[in-house]
Amino acid sequence: MNVDAEIYIKQLIGFFDKNPEELKTLIGLMSKENFYQKIRDKVYSKVETKVENYILTKKEMGELIYQLHEETHGKAEEIIQHQSELTLEGIFMKSNFGYFSMN
């Protein structure tokens, strides 16, 4: 166990516990426990591979959220396909230039 990494994780989780609206903005209704576990796993994988900076970047945080979303809701391609089947027929019209909405 890396003490510095553990302090970083506790501070990050503490921030989200003190600011639940920020967490909700970030992950929506997905499980915060799963999100916290993904953070731990990612930080410790960086520690194990001896990456100099174990602090998560914005890109890495986005990847964690994307993975959590896929685990919770399914793969993005499946969601896009499902949504396109639901919405294109009723809301959008097809033209020579592509789909548009009559909002």
C-alpha positions in Angstrom: 0.0 0.0 0.0 1.3 3.4 -1.0 0.6 6.0 1.7 0.6 9.0 -0.8 -1.8 7.2 -3.1 -4.1 6.3 -0.2 -4.1 10.0 0.9 -4.9 11.1 -2.6 -7.8 8.6 -2.9 -9.2 9.6 0.5 -9.1 13.3 -0.4 -10.8 12.7 -3.7 -13.5 10.6 -2.1 -13.8 13.1 0.7 -14.3 15.9 -1.8 -17.2 14.0 -3.5 -18.7 13.1 -0.2 -18.7 16.7 0.9 -20.0 17.9 -2.5 -22.6 15.4 -3.6 -23.9 17.7 -6.4 -20.4 17.6 -8.0 -20.5 13.9 -7.9 -24.0 13.7 -9.3 -22.9 16.1 -12.2 -20.0 13.8 -12.9 -21.6 10.3 -12.7 -25.3 11.0 -12.7 -27.3 8.2 -11.0 -24.5 5.6 -11.4 -23.1 3.9 -8.4 -20.7 6.0 -6.4 -19.2 2.9 -4.8 -18.4 1.5 -8.2 -16.9 4.8 -9.2 -14.8 5.0 -6.1 -13.5 1.4 -6.7 -12.6 2.3 -10.2 -10.6 5.3 -8.9 -8.8 3.0 -6.4 -8.0 0.4 -9.1 -6.7 3.0 -11.5 -4.5 4.8 -9.0 -3.0 1.5 -7.7 -2.5 0.3 -11.3 -0.4 3.5 -11.9 1.5 2.9 -8.6 2.2 -0.8 -9.5 3.5 0.2 -13.0 5.7 2.8 -11.2 4.2 5.7 -13.1 5.8 8.8 -11.6 2.5 10.7 -11.2 -0.4 8.6 -9.8 -2.9 11.5 -9.8 -5.6 10.9 -12.3 -5.8 13.2 -15.3 -9.0 14.6 -16.7 -8.8 12.1 -19.6 -8.3 9.1 -17.2 -11.2 10.3 -15.1 -13.4 10.5 -18.2 -12.3 7.0 -19.2 -13.4 5.7 -15.7 -16.8 7.4 -16.1 -17.2 5.9 -19.6 -16.3 2.4 -18.3 -18.8 2.8 -15.4 -21.4 3.9 -17.9 -20.8 0.9 -20.1 -21.1 -1.4 -17.1 -24.2 0.2 -15.9 -26.1 0.9 -19.2 -24.4 -1.3 -21.8 -22.0 -0.4 -24.6 -22.3 2.9 -26.3 -22.9 1.4 -29.8 -25.9 -0.6 -28.4 -27.4 2.6 -26.8 -26.9 4.7 -29.9 -28.5 2.0 -32.1 -31.4 1.7 -29.7 -31.9 5.4 -29.4 -31.7 5.9 -33.2 -34.4 3.2 -33.7 -36.6 5.1 -31.2 -36.1 8.6 -32.3 -35.4 8.8 -36.0 -38.9 7.7 -37.1 -40.9 10.1 -35.1 -38.9 13.2 -34.4 -36.4 13.5 -37.3 -37.1 13.8 -41.0 -34.5 12.8 -43.6 -33.5 15.2 -46.4 -30.7 15.3 -49.0 -28.6 17.0 -46.4 -29.2 14.5 -43.6 -31.6 14.3 -40.7 -33.3 17.4 -39.2 -35.9 18.1 -36.6 -39.0 20.2 -37.0 -38.6 21.8 -33.6 
